[in-house]
Amino acid sequence: MVECGALAPRIETETAWQSPHREEISSQRLATTCLIMTEPELTEPQSEPKERVAHSFRNLRELVDFVAGKSLPPLTPEEGRVTEQMPFPFLAIVGQQEMKLALLLGLINPNIGGILLIGPRGTAKTTAVRSLLDLLPHVERSTCPYGCLPEDIETGGISAVCPDCAKKYGEGQPLTAPDAVRLIELPLNARLEDVVGGIDERAAVHERMRVRRGILAQADRNLLYIDEINLLGDDIVDSILDAAAQGSYTVRRGPIAATYRSRFLLIGSMNPEEGRLRPQILDRFGLRVIVRGLEAPSERLEAYRRVQAYLSNPRQMIGQFSAEMEAAASEIHSARERVKKVLIPDKIANPAIGLVQRMGIDSLRAEITWFESARAYAAADDRDEVNPDDLKIVAPMALRLRRSQFMNEYFKGQVGEEEELSSLLTGFGRRPASKKLAKRASKKR
């Protein structure tokens, strides 16, 4: 069942809203795909991303606030069977302000370090992640099957790329082309070889050795989504941790080895009833979102109406939000460029660091995530400097679930031993007076 939930805190304004003109969404835009354990096809160089769509909203917050209160007209049920994959519109999700805010901030600034959605079943966690397809920005991606990039030549010389790319580079041809960020899902039944890669069986038939790209390599510069992340095996979790921390990983299978990049934004979801998440992987998530069910009866009724409209005629329902979705994608693209220039003054950063210390949080990832989230929030609000309100809004998502009761008790237990060791070392290393010096001192007396 698809469920709904609408972003950020509602903004009190006196602006007379003008709804943008809605155009019928094209079938090409609806034909989005979610890659699951498949070998990525080579993409031809695409045209540059669309220019910013003109609309009457001043920033992304105002756009989301407007769509949150939008009502749908009656829709005509669609006859026939729909075979296209048409994700539920992200802006059509009712409620769940914190979850939607966290996902948007992750798209604007991947340096946040991952997003974890924690909540019971049926609270639109998976629906919200999959509905990001129409909002994903464009990045420069290699057009080579071996993943050759210009930075490979800058760091390792011309021999670091394949002969075809070396020839292109010498002729001044680009090695990359704009391509939309993709959503890569990691199935719960994935094996370790599916995740990191293994021997290509098709090449082995022809008596050749070749390493097949795994899901982590496919997720490079994409979004990696893991549902029920708390149920993954330890070996898979460890491989994801290493790849996320280093941005690359090496696969060794017998006499051959291959190194792949793995620069991705990790998004996970879990139900605490089904098991706890290992502390090692919990620490890798920058934002931690507590997703609760909708409490207001009016919101639950509106969620039902939007789901019913989507099930009866998904194409028409998506078309009702197409103009706003295009405007939101344009705003995200602008915010991604603007966030590079957003600064945090020392007069704001220093008190924030003091707050983290008073909370007893040891991990430095707390400040990193907090400040990067605030920068993304300021960029979404069309500003170049972070203010205290930005830090207040994103603080709960960045700082919760970071204190460790075990570590606090462990350090308390070490206090006695540390004091004893310090007292023993106080007189250690002092040379005692020799017997001759003691005799001379007695004669003088």
C-alpha positions in Angstrom: 0.0 0.0 0.0 1.3 3.4 -0.9 1.1 5.9 1.9 1.4 9.6 2.0 2.9 12.2 4.0 4.4 17.2 3.0 7.7 18.9 4.1 9.0 21.7 6.3 7.3 23.7 8.9 4.4 25.7 7.6 5.4 29.3 6.9 3.1 32.1 7.9 3.0 34.6 5.0 0.5 37.1 3.6 1.5 36.3 0.0 -1.3 35.8 -2.5 -0.3 32.5 -4.1 -0.4 32.2 -7.8 -0.5 28.5 -8.9 1.9 27.8 -11.7 0.5 26.6 -15.0 0.3 22.8 -15.0 1.4 21.0 -18.1 0.7 17.4 -18.8 3.6 15.3 -17.8 5.3 13.5 -20.7 5.7 9.7 -20.9 9.4 10.1 -21.2 9.6 11.8 -17.8 7.4 9.1 -16.2 9.6 6.3 -17.5 12.1 6.5 -14.6 13.8 3.4 -13.5 15.2 2.1 -10.2 18.3 0.0 -10.7 18.6 -3.1 -8.6 21.6 -5.4 -9.0 21.9 -4.8 -12.7 24.9 -3.9 -14.9 24.5 -0.2 -15.8 24.1 0.5 -19.5 26.4 2.9 -21.2 24.8 6.4 -21.4 25.3 8.6 -24.4 26.2 12.2 -23.7 23.0 14.0 -22.9 22.1 17.6 -23.2 22.7 20.0 -20.5 20.2 20.1 -17.6 17.2 22.3 -18.1 17.4 25.9 -17.2 15.8 27.1 -14.1 12.0 27.2 -14.4 10.4 30.6 -13.8 7.8 30.5 -11.1 6.4 32.9 -8.5 8.0 31.2 -5.4 11.0 32.9 -3.8 12.6 29.7 -2.5 12.1 26.0 -2.0 10.5 26.4 1.4 7.7 28.5 0.0 7.1 26.1 -2.8 6.8 23.1 -0.5 4.5 25.0 1.9 2.2 25.9 -1.0 1.9 22.3 -2.2 1.2 21.0 1.3 -2.1 22.8 1.4 -3.1 22.0 -2.2 -6.4 20.1 -2.8 -7.0 17.7 -5.7 -10.0 17.9 -8.0 -11.9 14.7 -8.7 -10.0 12.4 -11.0 -11.4 10.1 -13.7 -10.3 6.4 -13.1 -7.9 5.3 -15.8 -8.9 2.3 -17.9 -6.5 -0.4 -18.8 -3.4 -1.6 -17.0 -0.5 0.8 -16.3 2.9 -0.8 -17.1 5.1 2.3 -16.7 6.8 2.9 -13.4 5.3 6.1 -12.0 6.5 7.0 -8.5 4.2 8.8 -6.2 4.9 12.6 -6.3 7.2 13.7 -3.5 5.4 16.9 -2.9 2.1 15.1 -2.7 3.1 13.3 0.6 1.0 14.6 3.5 2.7 15.6 6.7 6.1 14.1 7.7 7.7 17.5 7.7 11.0 16.4 9.2 11.4 13.4 6.9 10.9 15.4 3.8 13.2 18.2 5.0 16.0 15.7 5.6 15.7 14.1 2.2 15.7 17.5 0.4 18.8 18.6 2.4 20.5 15.4 1.4 19.9 16.2 -2.3 21.2 19.7 -1.9 24.4 18.8 0.1 25.6 15.2 0.0 28.3 16.1 2.5 25.6 15.7 5.2 26.7 12.0 5.3 23.5 9.9 4.9 19.9 9.8 6.2 18.3 7.2 8.4 14.5 7.0 8.7 13.4 5.3 11.8 9.7 4.5 12.4 6.9 1.9 12.3 5.5 0.3 9.2 3.1 2.3 7.0 4.6 5.7 7.6 5.6 6.4 4.0 9.4 5.9 4.6 10.0 3.9 1.4 7.4 5.8 -0.6 9.2 9.1 0.2 12.6 7.8 -0.9 11.3 6.3 -4.1 9.4 9.5 -4.9 12.7 11.4 -5.1 13.2 10.1 -8.7 11.7 13.2 -10.3 13.7 15.6 -8.1 17.2 14.0 -8.5 19.8 16.5 -9.9 22.3 16.0 -12.7 26.0 15.1 -12.3 29.0 14.6 -14.6 29.3 10.9 -15.2 31.9 9.0 -17.1 30.9 7.7 -20.6 33.5 4.9 -20.5 32.6 1.4 -19.5 35.7 1.3 -17.3 34.6 4.5 -15.5 37.6 6.7 -16.6 37.5 10.3 -15.4 39.7 13.3 -16.0 40.9 13.3 -12.4 42.4 9.9 -13.0 44.8 11.5 -15.5 45.5 14.3 -13.1 46.5 12.0 -10.3 47.9 9.0 -12.1 48.9 10.2 -15.6 47.7 9.2 -19.0 48.3 5.5 -18.2 45.6 5.6 -15.5 42.8 5.5 -18.1 42.0 3.1 -21.0 43.4 3.7 -24.5 40.2 5.0 -25.9 39.9 7.6 -23.1 43.5 8.5 -23.5 42.9 9.2 -27.2 39.8 11.3 -26.4 41.7 13.3 -23.8 44.5 14.0 -26.2 42.0 15.2 -28.8 40.3 17.5 -26.3 37.1 15.5 -26.2 35.2 15.3 -22.9 35.3 12.0 -20.9 32.1 12.8 -19.0 28.5 13.9 -19.8 25.6 15.2 -17.7 23.5 12.4 -16.4 20.7 12.3 -13.8 21.4 10.9 -10.3 19.9 7.5 -9.9 18.3 5.7 -7.0 20.1 2.3 -6.4 18.3 -0.1 -4.1 20.1 -2.8 -2.1 17.8 -5.8 -1.8 17.6 -7.5 1.6 18.6 -10.9 0.1 21.7 -9.5 -1.6 24.9 -11.5 -1.4 28.3 -10.1 -0.7 29.3 -10.7 -4.3 26.3 -8.8 -5.5 27.3 -5.9 -3.3 31.0 -5.6 -4.0 31.3 -7.5 -7.2 32.7 -10.8 -8.3 33.9 -12.9 -11.2 32.0 -12.2 -14.4 30.4 -15.5 -15.3 29.9 -14.5 -18.9 33.6 -13.8 -19.4 34.5 -17.0 -17.5 32.7 -19.0 -20.1 35.1 -17.7 -22.7 38.1 -18.6 -20.4 38.7 -15.0 -19.5 38.9 -13.4 -16.1 37.0 -10.2 -15.4 35.6 -8.6 -12.3 31.9 -7.7 -12.4 30.8 -4.4 -10.9 28.8 -4.6 -7.7 26.0 -2.5 -6.4 28.4 -0.3 -4.5 30.2 0.6 -7.7 26.8 1.2 -9.5 25.9 3.6 -6.6 28.9 5.9 -7.3 27.6 9.5 -7.4 24.0 8.2 -6.9 21.7 7.5 -4.0 22.0 4.1 -2.3 18.8 3.1 -0.5 18.7 0.2 1.9 15.3 -0.8 3.3 15.3 -2.7 6.6 18.9 -1.9 7.0 18.9 -3.3 10.6 18.4 -6.8 9.1 21.5 -6.8 6.9 24.2 -9.3 7.5 27.4 -8.2 9.2 29.6 -8.9 6.2 27.5 -6.7 3.9 27.3 -4.0 6.6 31.1 -4.0 6.9 31.7 -3.7 3.2 29.2 -0.7 3.0 31.0 1.0 5.9 34.4 0.7 4.3 33.2 1.8 0.9 31.3 4.8 2.3 34.2 5.9 4.5 36.9 5.7 1.8 34.9 6.6 -1.3 36.3 3.6 -3.1 37.0 -0.1 -2.6 39.1 -2.9 -4.1 37.8 -6.3 -5.1 40.3 -9.2 -5.3 39.3 -12.4 -6.8 42.3 -14.8 -7.3 45.0 -13.2 -9.5 42.9 -10.2 -10.6 41.8 -7.1 -8.7 39.7 -4.0 -9.5 39.2 -0.7 -7.7 35.9 1.1 -7.9 34.6 4.4 -6.7 31.8 4.4 -4.2 30.8 8.1 -3.6 27.2 7.8 -2.7 24.6 9.3 -0.4 23.4 6.5 1.9 19.7 6.4 2.8 18.4 3.8 5.1 15.1 2.9 6.7 14.2 0.6 9.6 11.5 -0.5 12.0 12.9 -0.6 15.6 10.5 -3.4 16.4 12.5 -5.7 14.1 15.9 -5.3 15.6 18.5 -2.7 16.6 21.1 -1.2 14.3 24.8 -1.7 14.9 26.4 1.4 16.4 29.1 1.3 13.7 26.7 1.8 10.9 24.4 4.1 12.9 27.4 6.5 13.2 27.6 6.7 9.4 24.2 8.3 9.1 24.4 12.1 9.4 20.7 12.8 9.9 18.5 10.6 12.0 14.7 11.1 11.4 12.0 9.7 13.8 9.0 9.0 11.5 5.7 8.8 13.3 2.2 8.3 12.0 0.0 11.2 11.1 -2.0 12.4 14.2 -4.5 14.9 12.8 -7.6 13.2 11.4 -7.7 15.8 8.6 -4.2 14.8 7.5 -5.0 11.1 7.6 -8.1 11.7 5.5 -6.2 13.8 2.9 -3.5 11.1 2.8 -6.2 8.5 1.9 -7.7 10.8 -0.8 -4.3 11.3 -2.4 -3.5 7.6 -2.3 -6.9 6.7 -3.7 -6.4 9.3 -6.5 -3.0 7.8 -7.3 -4.3 4.2 -7.4 -7.3 5.1 -9.6 -5.4 7.3 -12.2 -1.7 7.6 -11.4 -0.9 9.5 -14.6 -3.5 12.2 -14.0 -2.7 12.5 -10.3 1.0 13.0 -11.0 0.1 15.6 -13.6 -1.6 17.6 -10.9 1.8 18.1 -9.3 4.0 18.2 -12.4 4.5 21.9 -12.5 5.5 22.1 -8.8 7.8 19.1 -9.1 9.6 20.7 -12.0 9.9 24.0 -10.0 11.2 22.1 -7.0 13.8 20.2 -9.1 15.0 23.6 -10.5 15.3 25.0 -6.9 17.3 22.0 -5.8 19.7 22.5 -8.7 20.1 26.1 -7.8 20.6 25.3 -4.1 23.3 22.7 -5.0 25.3 25.5 -6.7 24.6 28.0 -4.0 25.6 25.8 -1.1 29.2 25.9 -2.2 29.3 29.6 -1.2 27.4 29.4 2.1 29.5 30.2 5.2 29.1 29.7 8.9 30.5 32.7 11.0 32.7 31.8 14.0 30.3 33.7 16.3 27.6 31.1 15.4 29.8 28.0 15.1 31.6 28.3 18.5 28.4 28.3 20.6 27.1 25.4 18.6 30.3 23.4 19.4 29.9 24.2 23.0 26.3 22.8 22.9 27.6 19.5 21.4 30.2 19.2 24.2 27.6 19.9 26.9 25.5 17.1 25.5 28.4 14.7 26.0 28.8 13.8 22.3 32.3 12.5 21.5 31.9 12.0 17.7 33.1 14.8 15.5 30.5 13.8 12.9 27.9 15.6 15.0 29.4 19.0 14.2 30.1 18.0 10.6 26.5 16.9 10.0 25.0 19.8 11.9 26.9 22.5 10.1 26.5 20.9 6.6 22.8 20.6 7.2 22.5 24.2 8.2 24.5 25.3 5.1 22.0 23.3 2.9 19.1 24.8 4.7 20.4 28.3 4.2 21.1 27.6 0.5 17.5 26.4 0.1 16.4 29.7 1.6 18.5 31.6 -1.0 21.1 32.9 1.5 24.9 32.8 1.6 25.3 32.8 5.4 24.0 30.5 8.2 22.1 32.0 11.0 21.1 30.6 14.5 17.6 29.7 13.3 19.1 27.4 10.6 21.0 25.5 13.3 18.0 25.2 15.5 15.8 23.7 12.8 18.2 21.0 11.7 19.7 20.3 15.2 17.3 17.5 16.3 18.0 15.5 13.1 21.7 15.9 13.4 22.3 15.4 17.1 19.8 12.8 18.3 20.9 9.2 19.0 24.6 10.1 19.2 25.2 9.6 23.0 26.4 6.2 24.1 25.4 5.0 27.5 27.9 2.2 27.3 30.8 4.5 26.5 29.8 6.8 29.4 29.8 3.9 31.9 33.0 2.5 30.4 34.9 5.8 30.9 33.5 6.2 34.5 34.9 2.7 35.3 38.3 3.9 34.1 38.5 6.9 36.4 39.9 4.9 39.4 42.6 3.3 37.3 43.6 6.6 35.6 44.0 8.3 39.1 46.1 5.5 40.4 48.3 5.5 37.4 48.7 9.3 37.6 49.8 9.2 41.3 52.4 6.4 40.6 53.9 8.4 37.8 54.3 11.6 39.9 57.6 10.5 41.4 58.7 8.3 38.6 62.0 9.2 36.9 63.5 11.3 39.7 67.1 10.4 40.4 67.7 9.7 44.2 70.7 11.5 45.8 73.9 9.3 45.8 75.6 8.0 49.0 78.7 10.1 48.4 76.7 13.3 48.3 74.9 12.3 51.5 78.3 11.7 53.3 79.6 15.1 52.2 76.6 16.8 53.5 77.0 15.1 56.9 80.7 16.1 57.2 79.8 19.7 56.5 77.4 19.7 59.3 
